[in-house]
Amino acid sequence: MGLNPSTPQPLYMQIRQMLKKDIQHGKYKPDEQIPTEAELCDTYNVSRITIRKAIEELVKEGTLTRIPRRGTFVTSNKFHNELLSVSGFSEFSHQLGMIPNSRILRSEVIPAGEEAAGHLKIEPGSPVLELERLMYVNDRPLFYDIAHYSLIRFPDLEKKIAMNDSTYKILAEEYQTEIVSNDKIIGVIGATKDYARLLECDVGANLFRIVKVAFDADDEPVHLSTYMCETNKVNLTVHRAK
């Protein structure tokens, strides 16, 4: 397969370059699983340690993604931060021809804590809907989201939220509320075991932690959301202030 053991370049680096070239030339496409380590050992006639090191290098640079209990896949083409735009996740995904889906993990009415109350401009202890969801694109988890909505402003929202995949559609149709802007605070954290399980990534993988407050036309807060997603799956763009 073109390996040259007499050169100073380590074998794992040669295999890394060959695999990357195969990906660039379309032999392995985005979201497609690559051969197993055992199969690659047979293909290149090298040890599993060598193959594993080559794959680790490609995972570190974001070319490959490990999914626990499933295998190693070519990383999806990165999505841009407009997925967190004012149009909403479902609407924007449809515009790009992608298939969005969300799964509600937990829906619970709780008293607002200090942070949520401050962002939503309500009194601490006021009832809020805490909505925990996984957001998928083309059947792959992309975002883990914990959102808070004031039930004083949106009464009975907890009863309506499960009836529709698009929260923004419910807000527009049931409460005549549209999102027109948002503020975001972005940080990077390591994936915990729980986050890794939900997002199908490695423990310790870099995750964006995006805290978003969405506002209506009167500049009143509509919801507070905290998103987690792998840094190698999303490009975040900062626009110059006008």
PASEBA-1860 file (N, C-alpha, C; in nm, 3 decimals):
! residues 242
1> MGLNPSTP> 0.083/-0.121/0.000/0.000/0.000/0.000/0.086/0.126/0.000 ~ 0.213/0.111/-0.038/0.299/0.227/-0.047/0.374/0.262/0.079 ~ 0.369/0.176/0.182/0.445/0.204/0.304/0.594/0.187/0.277 ~ 0.673/0.275/0.338/0.817/0.270/0.319/0.884/0.267/0.456 ~ 0.916/0.148/0.508/0.975/0.137/0.642/1.116/0.192/0.652 ~ 1.181/0.223/0.539/1.319/0.270/0.544/1.329/0.421/0.558 ~ 1.216/0.492/0.550/1.221/0.638/0.564/1.214/0.676/0.712 ~ 1.259/0.798/0.745/1.253/0.843/0.885/1.109/0.861/0.936
9> QPLYMQIR> 1.016/0.878/0.845/0.878/0.903/0.887/0.817/0.776/0.947 ~ 0.763/0.781/1.068/0.705/0.663/1.131/0.592/0.604/1.046 ~ 0.573/0.472/1.060/0.470/0.404/0.983/0.331/0.460/1.012 ~ 0.305/0.493/1.139/0.170/0.540/1.172/0.139/0.672/1.102 ~ 0.244/0.757/1.081/0.223/0.882/1.011/0.198/0.859/0.863 ~ 0.265/0.758/0.806/0.240/0.725/0.666/0.097/0.675/0.647 ~ 0.051/0.592/0.741/-0.086/0.540/0.732/-0.186/0.653/0.753 ~ -0.155/0.741/0.846/-0.243/0.858/0.868/-0.261/0.936/0.738
17> QMLKKDIQ> -0.150/0.962/0.668/-0.158/1.038/0.544/-0.237/0.963/0.436 ~ -0.219/0.830/0.431/-0.292/0.751/0.331/-0.443/0.752/0.359 ~ -0.479/0.734/0.486/-0.620/0.737/0.522/-0.681/0.874/0.493 ~ -0.606/0.978/0.526/-0.657/1.113/0.502/-0.674/1.139/0.353 ~ -0.581/1.089/0.273/-0.591/1.104/0.128/-0.713/1.029/0.074 ~ -0.738/0.909/0.128/-0.856/0.832/0.087/-0.985/0.909/0.119 ~ -0.986/0.975/0.235/-1.104/1.053/0.274/-1.121/1.173/0.182 ~ -1.011/1.242/0.153/-1.017/1.360/0.067/-1.061/1.324/-0.075
25> HGKYKPDE> -1.026/1.204/-0.119/-1.062/1.161/-0.255/-1.197/1.090/-0.260 ~ -1.265/1.083/-0.144/-1.400/1.030/-0.144/-1.414/0.880/-0.127 ~ -1.303/0.811/-0.097/-1.315/0.667/-0.073/-1.401/0.642/0.051 ~ -1.380/0.724/0.153/-1.463/0.721/0.274/-1.529/0.858/0.286 ~ -1.660/0.860/0.288/-1.736/0.984/0.283/-1.777/1.028/0.425 ~ -1.816/1.158/0.442/-1.863/1.204/0.573/-1.973/1.116/0.629 ~ -1.962/1.085/0.757/-2.057/0.998/0.829/-2.040/0.850/0.798 ~ -1.946/0.815/0.708/-1.925/0.674/0.673/-1.824/0.610/0.768
33> QIPTEAEL> -1.850/0.486/0.806/-1.759/0.415/0.896/-1.638/0.365/0.818 ~ -1.519/0.382/0.877/-1.398/0.329/0.813/-1.380/0.184/0.856 ~ -1.293/0.108/0.789/-1.270/-0.031/0.831/-1.223/-0.040/0.976 ~ -1.244/-0.155/1.036/-1.202/-0.177/1.175/-1.050/-0.179/1.185 ~ -1.000/-0.169/1.308/-0.856/-0.174/1.328/-0.798/-0.305/1.275 ~ -0.869/-0.415/1.299/-0.822/-0.546/1.252/-0.813/-0.549/1.100 ~ -0.914/-0.493/1.034/-0.913/-0.491/0.887/-0.801/-0.402/0.834 ~ -0.777/-0.291/0.900/-0.668/-0.203/0.857/-0.532/-0.266/0.882
41> CDTYNVSR> -0.521/-0.345/0.989/-0.396/-0.419/1.014/-0.366/-0.512/0.898 ~ -0.469/-0.582/0.851/-0.451/-0.673/0.737/-0.417/-0.597/0.610 ~ -0.484/-0.482/0.591/-0.462/-0.404/0.469/-0.319/-0.352/0.461 ~ -0.268/-0.299/0.572/-0.136/-0.236/0.571/-0.025/-0.328/0.624 ~ -0.065/-0.445/0.676/0.032/-0.542/0.727/0.119/-0.480/0.837 ~ 0.052/-0.415/0.932/0.122/-0.356/1.046/0.048/-0.396/1.173 ~ 0.106/-0.359/1.288/0.047/-0.395/1.417/-0.074/-0.307/1.447 ~ -0.155/-0.357/1.540/-0.273/-0.281/1.581/-0.231/-0.150/1.650
49> ITIRKAIE> -0.120/-0.153/1.722/-0.071/-0.031/1.788/-0.045/0.078/1.686 ~ 0.015/0.040/1.573/0.045/0.137/1.467/-0.083/0.195/1.409 ~ -0.181/0.107/1.381/-0.309/0.153/1.327/-0.380/0.244/1.427 ~ -0.379/0.204/1.552/-0.448/0.281/1.655/-0.389/0.421/1.667 ~ -0.256/0.430/1.657/-0.191/0.560/1.668/-0.226/0.649/1.549 ~ -0.234/0.589/1.430/-0.271/0.666/1.310/-0.413/0.720/1.324 ~ -0.504/0.636/1.374/-0.644/0.677/1.391/-0.654/0.785/1.498 ~ -0.578/0.770/1.607/-0.580/0.870/1.713/-0.539/1.007/1.661
57> ELVKEGTL> -0.441/1.010/1.572/-0.397/1.137/1.514/-0.510/1.201/1.432 ~ -0.582/1.118/1.357/-0.692/1.170/1.274/-0.811/1.213/1.358 ~ -0.830/1.146/1.472/-0.937/1.188/1.564/-0.901/1.321/1.627 ~ -0.776/1.338/1.669/-0.732/1.462/1.733/-0.751/1.582/1.641 ~ -0.725/1.563/1.512/-0.737/1.676/1.419/-0.879/1.695/1.368 ~ -0.971/1.603/1.407/-1.110/1.619/1.369/-1.152/1.553/1.239 ~ -1.058/1.480/1.175/-1.093/1.413/1.049/-1.180/1.291/1.074 ~ -1.153/1.219/1.182/-1.233/1.103/1.221/-1.300/1.128/1.355
65> TRIPRRGT> -1.408/1.056/1.378/-1.482/1.064/1.504/-1.509/0.924/1.555 ~ -1.474/0.899/1.682/-1.505/0.770/1.743/-1.643/0.777/1.806 ~ -1.725/0.676/1.780/-1.856/0.666/1.844/-1.856/0.538/1.926 ~ -1.864/0.551/2.058/-1.857/0.432/2.144/-1.957/0.325/2.102 ~ -1.909/0.201/2.102/-1.988/0.082/2.071/-2.033/0.074/1.925 ~ -1.991/0.170/1.843/-2.030/0.166/1.702/-1.911/0.160/1.607 ~ -1.805/0.234/1.638/-1.688/0.231/1.551/-1.633/0.370/1.527 ~ -1.550/0.382/1.423/-1.486/0.509/1.387/-1.541/0.555/1.253
73> FVTSNKFH> -1.580/0.682/1.248/-1.647/0.736/1.130/-1.575/0.861/1.080 ~ -1.590/0.886/0.950/-1.543/1.012/0.894/-1.630/1.123/0.952 ~ -1.567/1.227/1.002/-1.641/1.335/1.067/-1.733/1.404/0.968 ~ -1.854/1.437/1.015/-1.950/1.510/0.933/-1.892/1.644/0.892 ~ -1.939/1.694/0.778/-1.904/1.831/0.742/-1.953/1.924/0.851 ~ -1.873/2.019/0.890/-1.908/2.105/1.002/-2.031/2.191/0.971 ~ -2.116/2.204/1.071/-2.229/2.293/1.062/-2.186/2.429/1.118 ~ -2.244/2.535/1.063/-2.211/2.669/1.110/-2.306/2.711/1.221
81> NELLSVSG> -2.266/2.811/1.296/-2.341/2.849/1.414/-2.481/2.899/1.384 ~ -2.515/2.917/1.256/-2.651/2.957/1.225/-2.752/2.853/1.270 ~ -2.708/2.731/1.302/-2.800/2.632/1.360/-2.855/2.682/1.493 ~ -2.787/2.778/1.553/-2.836/2.838/1.677/-2.890/2.978/1.650 ~ -2.934/3.001/1.527/-2.979/3.133/1.487/-3.120/3.159/1.536 ~ -3.170/3.279/1.503/-3.303/3.316/1.550/-3.413/3.235/1.484 ~ -3.384/3.167/1.373/-3.488/3.091/1.305/-3.522/2.962/1.377 ~ -3.437/2.917/1.467/-3.464/2.792/1.538/-3.399/2.673/1.470
89> FSEFSHQL> -3.375/2.571/1.548/-3.303/2.452/1.502/-3.378/2.380/1.389 ~ -3.504/2.348/1.408/-3.580/2.272/1.308/-3.592/2.348/1.179 ~ -3.626/2.477/1.187/-3.647/2.557/1.068/-3.519/2.569/0.986 ~ -3.408/2.597/1.053/-3.283/2.614/0.980/-3.236/2.483/0.918 ~ -3.254/2.372/0.989/-3.214/2.242/0.935/-3.291/2.211/0.808 ~ -3.422/2.238/0.807/-3.503/2.215/0.688/-3.455/2.302/0.572 ~ -3.416/2.425/0.601/-3.368/2.515/0.496/-3.244/2.460/0.427 ~ -3.160/2.389/0.502/-3.038/2.332/0.446/-3.059/2.193/0.386
97> GMIPNSRI> -3.184/2.146/0.388/-3.212/2.014/0.334/-3.171/1.901/0.425 ~ -3.148/1.933/0.553/-3.112/1.830/0.650/-3.239/1.783/0.721 ~ -3.230/1.666/0.782/-3.344/1.610/0.853/-3.323/1.629/1.002 ~ -3.396/1.726/1.063/-3.379/1.749/1.206/-3.472/1.660/1.287 ~ -3.432/1.635/1.407/-3.516/1.559/1.498/-3.471/1.594/1.640 ~ -3.562/1.590/1.732/-3.524/1.614/1.872/-3.593/1.512/1.960 ~ -3.525/1.473/2.064/-3.580/1.377/2.159/-3.581/1.441/2.297 ~ -3.699/1.447/2.355/-3.711/1.503/2.489/-3.666/1.399/2.591
105> LRSEVIPA> -3.563/1.434/2.666/-3.512/1.345/2.769/-3.583/1.369/2.903 ~ -3.622/1.494/2.925/-3.688/1.528/3.051/-3.763/1.658/3.034 ~ -3.885/1.663/3.085/-3.966/1.785/3.085/-4.024/1.799/3.226 ~ -3.986/1.906/3.295/-4.021/1.917/3.436/-4.048/2.062/3.475 ~ -4.151/2.084/3.553/-4.180/2.216/3.608/-4.105/2.230/3.740 ~ -4.021/2.332/3.748/-3.938/2.352/3.867/-3.941/2.499/3.907 ~ -3.903/2.531/4.030/-3.888/2.672/4.067/-3.760/2.729/4.006 ~ -3.768/2.848/3.955/-3.652/2.909/3.889/-3.540/2.937/3.988
113> GEEAAGHL> -3.418/2.897/3.951/-3.301/2.932/4.030/-3.259/3.074/4.002 ~ -3.158/3.119/4.075/-3.113/3.259/4.062/-3.069/3.291/3.919 ~ -2.990/3.201/3.857/-2.937/3.230/3.724/-3.050/3.237/3.621 ~ -3.137/3.134/3.619/-3.246/3.134/3.522/-3.339/3.251/3.543 ~ -3.370/3.283/3.669/-3.458/3.395/3.698/-3.399/3.527/3.651 ~ -3.269/3.543/3.669/-3.204/3.666/3.625/-3.211/3.682/3.474 ~ -3.183/3.576/3.401/-3.188/3.583/3.255/-3.329/3.604/3.204 ~ -3.428/3.543/3.268/-3.566/3.550/3.220/-3.643/3.667/3.280
121> KIEPGSPV> -3.580/3.743/3.366/-3.642/3.860/3.430/-3.768/3.821/3.508 ~ -3.755/3.719/3.590/-3.864/3.675/3.676/-3.810/3.661/3.818 ~ -3.899/3.645/3.913/-3.857/3.628/4.052/-3.803/3.486/4.075 ~ -3.694/3.472/4.150/-3.647/3.337/4.186/-3.761/3.260/4.253 ~ -3.773/3.134/4.217/-3.880/3.051/4.270/-4.003/3.048/4.183 ~ -4.010/3.137/4.082/-4.123/3.135/3.990/-4.121/3.005/3.910 ~ -4.238/2.955/3.868/-4.239/2.828/3.794/-4.180/2.843/3.654 ~ -4.090/2.753/3.621/-4.033/2.748/3.486/-4.040/2.604/3.435
129> LELERLMY> -4.046/2.592/3.303/-4.034/2.461/3.240/-3.887/2.437/3.211 ~ -3.833/2.330/3.267/-3.696/2.289/3.235/-3.706/2.174/3.137 ~ -3.655/2.198/3.017/-3.668/2.103/2.907/-3.530/2.054/2.867 ~ -3.509/1.925/2.878/-3.379/1.863/2.845/-3.398/1.782/2.717 ~ -3.321/1.815/2.613/-3.340/1.751/2.483/-3.208/1.714/2.418 ~ -3.215/1.616/2.329/-3.108/1.588/2.234/-3.156/1.629/2.097 ~ -3.074/1.701/2.023/-3.110/1.747/1.889/-3.024/1.672/1.788 ~ -3.091/1.613/1.690/-3.024/1.530/1.589/-3.031/1.597/1.452
137> VNDRPLFY> -2.929/1.573/1.372/-2.932/1.606/1.230/-2.895/1.480/1.154 ~ -2.984/1.440/1.063/-2.961/1.317/0.986/-2.930/1.199/1.077 ~ -3.009/1.188/1.186/-3.004/1.076/1.281/-2.876/1.069/1.364 ~ -2.797/1.176/1.366/-2.679/1.180/1.451/-2.694/1.291/1.554 ~ -2.667/1.264/1.683/-2.683/1.369/1.784/-2.584/1.483/1.762 ~ -2.634/1.605/1.763/-2.549/1.721/1.741/-2.543/1.811/1.864 ~ -2.660/1.837/1.925/-2.667/1.924/2.043/-2.738/1.855/2.158 ~ -2.685/1.875/2.277/-2.756/1.844/2.400/-2.797/1.979/2.457
145> DIAHYSLI> -2.925/1.995/2.492/-2.979/2.125/2.529/-3.060/2.117/2.657 ~ -3.035/2.209/2.749/-3.122/2.228/2.865/-3.179/2.370/2.854 ~ -3.311/2.380/2.840/-3.376/2.509/2.819/-3.471/2.539/2.934 ~ -3.490/2.669/2.959/-3.582/2.715/3.063/-3.677/2.819/3.004 ~ -3.806/2.800/3.029/-3.912/2.891/2.985/-3.997/2.931/3.105 ~ -4.032/3.058/3.114/-4.118/3.104/3.222/-4.261/3.058/3.198 ~ -4.319/2.987/3.294/-4.458/2.943/3.282/-4.556/3.052/3.323 ~ -4.505/3.161/3.379/-4.591/3.278/3.402/-4.620/3.344/3.266
153> RFPDLEKK> -4.517/3.353/3.184/-4.534/3.411/3.051/-4.598/3.312/2.954 ~ -4.562/3.184/2.966/-4.613/3.082/2.873/-4.686/2.973/2.950 ~ -4.805/3.004/3.002/-4.879/2.904/3.081/-4.912/2.780/2.998 ~ -4.902/2.664/3.063/-4.933/2.533/3.003/-4.837/2.493/2.890 ~ -4.725/2.562/2.881/-4.629/2.524/2.776/-4.584/2.381/2.792 ~ -4.571/2.333/2.916/-4.526/2.196/2.940/-4.622/2.093/2.881 ~ -4.748/2.131/2.862/-4.846/2.038/2.805/-4.843/2.038/2.652 ~ -4.790/2.143/2.595/-4.792/2.158/2.450/-4.659/2.122/2.385
161> IAMNDSTY> -4.553/2.126/2.463/-4.420/2.114/2.405/-4.396/1.979/2.341 ~ -4.456/1.872/2.392/-4.433/1.739/2.337/-4.512/1.712/2.210 ~ -4.603/1.804/2.176/-4.688/1.782/2.060/-4.622/1.824/1.930 ~ -4.509/1.893/1.937/-4.448/1.947/1.817/-4.297/1.947/1.832 ~ -4.224/1.914/1.723/-4.079/1.912/1.730/-4.021/2.053/1.741 ~ -4.092/2.153/1.689/-4.040/2.288/1.685/-4.098/2.371/1.799 ~ -4.013/2.403/1.896/-4.056/2.487/2.006/-4.092/2.627/1.955 ~ -4.013/2.678/1.862/-4.038/2.813/1.811/-4.172/2.821/1.740
169> KILAEEYQ> -4.213/2.713/1.676/-4.344/2.711/1.609/-4.456/2.719/1.713 ~ -4.440/2.647/1.824/-4.539/2.653/1.932/-4.547/2.795/1.988 ~ -4.432/2.857/2.012/-4.431/2.992/2.066/-4.501/3.090/1.973 ~ -4.480/3.073/1.842/-4.541/3.165/1.745/-4.691/3.143/1.734 ~ -4.732/3.015/1.726/-4.873/2.985/1.701/-4.959/2.993/1.827 ~ -4.906/2.951/1.939/-4.986/2.944/2.062/-4.973/3.070/2.148 ~ -4.857/3.138/2.138/-4.835/3.251/2.227/-4.800/3.381/2.152 ~ -4.810/3.377/2.018/-4.783/3.494/1.934/-4.649/3.559/1.971
177> TEIVSNDK> -4.550/3.474/1.990/-4.417/3.520/2.028/-4.315/3.470/1.926 ~ -4.238/3.563/1.872/-4.134/3.526/1.777/-3.998/3.571/1.829 ~ -3.898/3.488/1.804/-3.761/3.520/1.845/-3.698/3.606/1.736 ~ -3.641/3.719/1.776/-3.579/3.807/1.676/-3.430/3.828/1.701 ~ -3.382/3.793/1.821/-3.239/3.811/1.849/-3.199/3.720/1.964 ~ -3.068/3.706/1.983/-3.020/3.629/2.097/-2.879/3.672/2.135 ~ -2.847/3.648/2.259/-2.711/3.668/2.309/-2.653/3.532/2.343 ~ -2.523/3.514/2.315/-2.459/3.385/2.343/-2.328/3.406/2.418
185> IIGVIGAT> -2.304/3.320/2.514/-2.176/3.313/2.584/-2.119/3.175/2.553 ~ -1.997/3.171/2.500/-1.940/3.047/2.449/-1.814/3.011/2.527 ~ -1.807/2.886/2.572/-1.688/2.834/2.638/-1.660/2.693/2.587 ~ -1.551/2.635/2.631/-1.513/2.499/2.592/-1.490/2.417/2.718 ~ -1.548/2.297/2.723/-1.531/2.207/2.837/-1.497/2.068/2.784 ~ -1.453/1.979/2.873/-1.431/1.840/2.837/-1.557/1.758/2.859 ~ -1.583/1.664/2.771/-1.704/1.582/2.782/-1.697/1.490/2.903 ~ -1.797/1.497/2.988/-1.810/1.403/3.099/-1.863/1.270/3.044
193> KDYARLLE> -1.871/1.170/3.130/-1.925/1.041/3.086/-2.068/1.055/3.035 ~ -2.148/1.136/3.105/-2.287/1.154/3.064/-2.296/1.227/2.931 ~ -2.219/1.334/2.914/-2.222/1.408/2.788/-2.170/1.320/2.673 ~ -2.065/1.243/2.699/-2.009/1.155/2.597/-2.112/1.051/2.553 ~ -2.186/0.997/2.649/-2.288/0.898/2.615/-2.399/0.961/2.530 ~ -2.442/1.078/2.565/-2.552/1.143/2.493/-2.510/1.188/2.354 ~ -2.390/1.242/2.343/-2.344/1.298/2.216/-2.262/1.199/2.134 ~ -2.248/1.077/2.185/-2.175/0.970/2.115/-2.033/1.015/2.078
201> CDVGANLF> -1.961/1.061/2.180/-1.823/1.104/2.159/-1.737/1.046/2.270 ~ -1.608/1.070/2.264/-1.516/1.019/2.366/-1.526/1.103/2.494 ~ -1.507/1.038/2.607/-1.494/1.111/2.733/-1.373/1.203/2.723 ~ -1.391/1.329/2.760/-1.282/1.426/2.751/-1.276/1.501/2.621 ~ -1.359/1.463/2.523/-1.362/1.535/2.395/-1.400/1.681/2.420 ~ -1.347/1.771/2.339/-1.377/1.913/2.355/-1.521/1.942/2.312 ~ -1.594/2.009/2.400/-1.732/2.048/2.371/-1.746/2.200/2.382 ~ -1.820/2.257/2.288/-1.864/2.394/2.308/-1.975/2.393/2.413
209> RIVKVAFD> -1.969/2.485/2.507/-2.080/2.510/2.599/-2.134/2.648/2.565 ~ -2.253/2.651/2.511/-2.310/2.775/2.458/-2.433/2.812/2.540 ~ -2.423/2.922/2.612/-2.537/2.972/2.690/-2.606/3.079/2.605 ~ -2.733/3.054/2.572/-2.805/3.144/2.482/-2.930/3.197/2.550 ~ -2.950/3.328/2.541/-3.074/3.391/2.584/-3.140/3.449/2.460 ~ -3.263/3.404/2.431/-3.336/3.449/2.313/-3.435/3.559/2.352 ~ -3.451/3.657/2.260/-3.535/3.773/2.289/-3.641/3.792/2.180 ~ -3.755/3.851/2.220/-3.859/3.882/2.124/-3.840/4.023/2.068
217> ADDEPVHL> -3.940/4.071/1.991/-3.929/4.202/1.926/-3.924/4.317/2.025 ~ -3.975/4.295/2.147/-3.971/4.398/2.251/-3.846/4.387/2.338 ~ -3.753/4.304/2.295/-3.628/4.281/2.368/-3.653/4.219/2.505 ~ -3.761/4.141/2.515/-3.790/4.068/2.638/-3.740/3.924/2.624 ~ -3.680/3.868/2.729/-3.627/3.731/2.718/-3.739/3.628/2.702 ~ -3.716/3.535/2.612/-3.814/3.428/2.585/-3.769/3.297/2.649 ~ -3.643/3.263/2.634/-3.593/3.140/2.698/-3.444/3.149/2.720 ~ -3.398/3.068/2.812/-3.256/3.049/2.839/-3.221/2.906/2.802
225> STYMCETN> -3.118/2.889/2.719/-3.076/2.754/2.679/-2.926/2.738/2.698 ~ -2.886/2.619/2.740/-2.745/2.583/2.747/-2.723/2.463/2.657 ~ -2.642/2.483/2.552/-2.616/2.379/2.453/-2.476/2.321/2.473 ~ -2.464/2.192/2.446/-2.334/2.125/2.439/-2.322/2.060/2.301 ~ -2.208/2.078/2.237/-2.183/2.009/2.110/-2.033/1.996/2.089 ~ -1.993/1.895/2.012/-1.851/1.873/1.986/-1.792/1.987/1.905 ~ -1.674/2.033/1.943/-1.611/2.145/1.872/-1.576/2.109/1.729 ~ -1.554/1.978/1.700/-1.516/1.941/1.564/-1.636/1.923/1.472
233> KVNLTVHR> -1.757/1.954/1.523/-1.877/1.940/1.439/-1.943/2.074/1.405 ~ -1.901/2.180/1.473/-1.966/2.309/1.454/-1.861/2.419/1.440 ~ -1.878/2.503/1.339/-1.800/2.625/1.327/-1.879/2.740/1.387 ~ -1.817/2.817/1.474/-1.882/2.933/1.533/-1.823/3.058/1.473 ~ -1.909/3.146/1.420/-1.864/3.266/1.353/-1.899/3.388/1.436 ~ -1.803/3.475/1.455/-1.827/3.600/1.527/-1.837/3.712/1.424 ~ -1.951/3.778/1.419/-1.972/3.887/1.325/-1.932/4.020/1.388 ~ -1.880/4.109/1.305/-1.841/4.241/1.351/-1.966/4.320/1.389
241> AK> -1.959/4.386/1.502/-2.071/4.469/1.545/-2.089/4.587/1.452 ~ -2.215/4.621/1.424/-2.244/4.732/1.333/-2.262/4.863/1.412
END
